[in-house]
């Protein structure tokens, strides 16, 4: 998936190389042809046009809806049904056939806009039909059905915008439905869908992300799966009333399964491959799944896993979270969400088993080349420590101070590792993310603990000196090794 | 370090040339080609599925409205505003009160608890069945299975009890925005004089599914 930004930069750079004599004109011409440099301007204007078309489509849709609402009660029921259905079918069909035309005339963009409008009209149809027959039902049920309909069209046409729309609808429906389920427990089919949302979302949306080659859909669906896992299991239930009623194991699963699953994600995750053969070990990790193409979604999945961990550690580093003890009677045992959690744990387990060979390499070469500080080994260690602390707190609640201390160590440790990665590999976002986390952590601790100013100054001095020493130590350890990055990879990993 | 070796290990004899057939560096017009060659069924099948969803949503209620038996129910309303569907009346009935239901024969199925129970309430028509405004039907008994021994002046409505609330599917009635205020005023005035003058006419089919069909305020009928 070559991005437009890359093509722009390549065009700019290749002009420079040509001017400086690094490449000849023939090579420059071939690059221009392969990456379609002359298309870049047209692509940009096409994109602008498509944004306008989408906006226009939305406004048009709102206009149609309002017009219909104005004249609604003057029409008979059967006429209304006919009007709705014909509008729905007409707009979708027009959108589809226009979309298939060539992109030169901008008709394709119009077709896309009409298809989006058609998705909105689907929602209008569903709600007006149920209104005509005076059906009572929750708004979240309408959202789920609407999202499902839009998903079917997105899957058929491999159209990214429709996929994002269906994801937003289903996510919104899930949120409202979860709140509804927390208030009133009824065992209807709709609540069943809410309870099994992690599995449903991963089954519906991850293949869609692959078909559309869309990172947005993958990222949003991963966020939906992770949040629905945590919320469905309700690990902190009873916190507001002073006694945690969930079981320790449920809390551990809720907080460690999403990052573990996201970190271990790759396309061939569900294949159980035993110890890789010698030949396979010399090629990149992703080829174990059978393709030589690196998985485009793995970096996103991994960065989402790191995001999850940062939020988790930040929230858990607060002292007041741990003041609530756990009662040893689990009043609410989430049977249904645990089914989802079990299935996803199996996938995560398969993924981690495929990673263990990478893990073993890093453990063996302790002072070797560590390309990334936030790698499989450190993530595994952090997850294990999190799980251990949570379990210990729930089972014996020995001392909230130690749990708080452990999570603070994890928080600052992760921040420092992220900073180190950002500096070593030149990744600006990672560096600033780590800095932000560090600063947030220090400020939160300062605000949380009301100690005297003298103590605060001592703490700041120690922190500052500690950070400087850590930085110097890292650089001293990695500097002589940096030259080995240029040598050919040794047997094992590249 | 030779970049090609890490990507195409099985063809080490490839000339010093960028590998042409790697999918990520394919020229972009192929995306448009694939859209143009999209077969029609990839569109029609999802469209059919969406149309089926649209039709399935009101299907059961439309059937009940067409072939159901008219039943009159006594009310006690409340009034909110729904996000997407315009103004509607939230309706409550005398049979929505769990205390009343428990006092009927067979009402012990509605014990206090948090699990949801499905039950049927059997209603009987009043003696003078053709008055305007129509007289409300009275509940006579509760049963947990669908009653099969109903006489011609009786009907059974299916309800759900979730521990504190009774739901029949009759709780909302949509009215046009411009008439809503006027109807509301009418209803509260009528209820001020006589609590029992606001009744709802519903259609009930043989399976117990009920759909509200019109409102009777004193002797005026509002049908939407």
HADDOCK unambig.tbl for C-alpha pairs under 7 A between the chains (distance, minus, plus):
assign (segid A and resid 1 and name CA) (segid B and resid 24 and name CA) 5.24 0.50 0.50
assign (segid A and resid 2 and name CA) (segid B and resid 24 and name CA) 6.33 0.50 0.50
assign (segid A and resid 2 and name CA) (segid B and resid 25 and name CA) 6.81 0.50 0.50
assign (segid A and resid 34 and name CA) (segid B and resid 27 and name CA) 5.49 0.50 0.50
assign (segid A and resid 35 and name CA) (segid B and resid 27 and name CA) 6.12 0.50 0.50
assign (segid A and resid 73 and name CA) (segid B and resid 176 and name CA) 6.61 0.50 0.50
assign (segid A and resid 100 and name CA) (segid B and resid 35 and name CA) 6.01 0.50 0.50
assign (segid A and resid 100 and name CA) (segid B and resid 36 and name CA) 4.84 0.50 0.50
assign (segid A and resid 101 and name CA) (segid B and resid 36 and name CA) 6.60 0.50 0.50
assign (segid A and resid 125 and name CA) (segid B and resid 54 and name CA) 6.60 0.50 0.50
assign (segid A and resid 126 and name CA) (segid B and resid 54 and name CA) 5.41 0.50 0.50
assign (segid A and resid 127 and name CA) (segid B and resid 85 and name CA) 6.49 0.50 0.50
assign (segid A and resid 129 and name CA) (segid B and resid 58 and name CA) 6.25 0.50 0.50
assign (segid A and resid 130 and name CA) (segid B and resid 57 and name CA) 6.59 0.50 0.50
assign (segid A and resid 130 and name CA) (segid B and resid 58 and name CA) 5.66 0.50 0.50
assign (segid A and resid 131 and name CA) (segid B and resid 85 and name CA) 6.45 0.50 0.50
assign (segid A and resid 131 and name CA) (segid B and resid 174 and name CA) 6.45 0.50 0.50
assign (segid A and resid 133 and name CA) (segid B and resid 58 and name CA) 6.52 0.50 0.50
assign (segid A and resid 133 and name CA) (segid B and resid 61 and name CA) 6.50 0.50 0.50
assign (segid A and resid 133 and name CA) (segid B and resid 62 and name CA) 6.72 0.50 0.50
assign (segid A and resid 134 and name CA) (segid B and resid 172 and name CA) 6.00 0.50 0.50
assign (segid A and resid 134 and name CA) (segid B and resid 173 and name CA) 5.25 0.50 0.50
assign (segid A and resid 134 and name CA) (segid B and resid 174 and name CA) 5.99 0.50 0.50
assign (segid A and resid 134 and name CA) (segid B and resid 212 and name CA) 6.84 0.50 0.50
assign (segid A and resid 135 and name CA) (segid B and resid 169 and name CA) 6.69 0.50 0.50
assign (segid A and resid 135 and name CA) (segid B and resid 172 and name CA) 6.66 0.50 0.50
assign (segid A and resid 136 and name CA) (segid B and resid 169 and name CA) 5.78 0.50 0.50
assign (segid A and resid 136 and name CA) (segid B and resid 171 and name CA) 6.27 0.50 0.50
assign (segid A and resid 136 and name CA) (segid B and resid 172 and name CA) 5.49 0.50 0.50
assign (segid A and resid 149 and name CA) (segid B and resid 50 and name CA) 5.14 0.50 0.50
assign (segid A and resid 152 and name CA) (segid B and resid 46 and name CA) 5.27 0.50 0.50
assign (segid A and resid 153 and name CA) (segid B and resid 43 and name CA) 6.92 0.50 0.50
assign (segid A and resid 153 and name CA) (segid B and resid 46 and name CA) 4.95 0.50 0.50
assign (segid A and resid 153 and name CA) (segid B and resid 47 and name CA) 6.79 0.50 0.50
assign (segid A and resid 156 and name CA) (segid B and resid 42 and name CA) 4.87 0.50 0.50
assign (segid A and resid 156 and name CA) (segid B and resid 43 and name CA) 6.12 0.50 0.50
assign (segid A and resid 156 and name CA) (segid B and resid 46 and name CA) 6.37 0.50 0.50
assign (segid A and resid 157 and name CA) (segid B and resid 42 and name CA) 6.16 0.50 0.50
assign (segid A and resid 157 and name CA) (segid B and resid 43 and name CA) 6.44 0.50 0.50
assign (segid A and resid 186 and name CA) (segid B and resid 115 and name CA) 6.81 0.50 0.50
assign (segid A and resid 186 and name CA) (segid B and resid 116 and name CA) 5.71 0.50 0.50
assign (segid A and resid 186 and name CA) (segid B and resid 162 and name CA) 6.33 0.50 0.50
assign (segid A and resid 187 and name CA) (segid B and resid 116 and name CA) 6.76 0.50 0.50
assign (segid A and resid 283 and name CA) (segid B and resid 6 and name CA) 6.60 0.50 0.50
assign (segid A and resid 488 and name CA) (segid B and resid 1 and name CA) 6.23 0.50 0.50
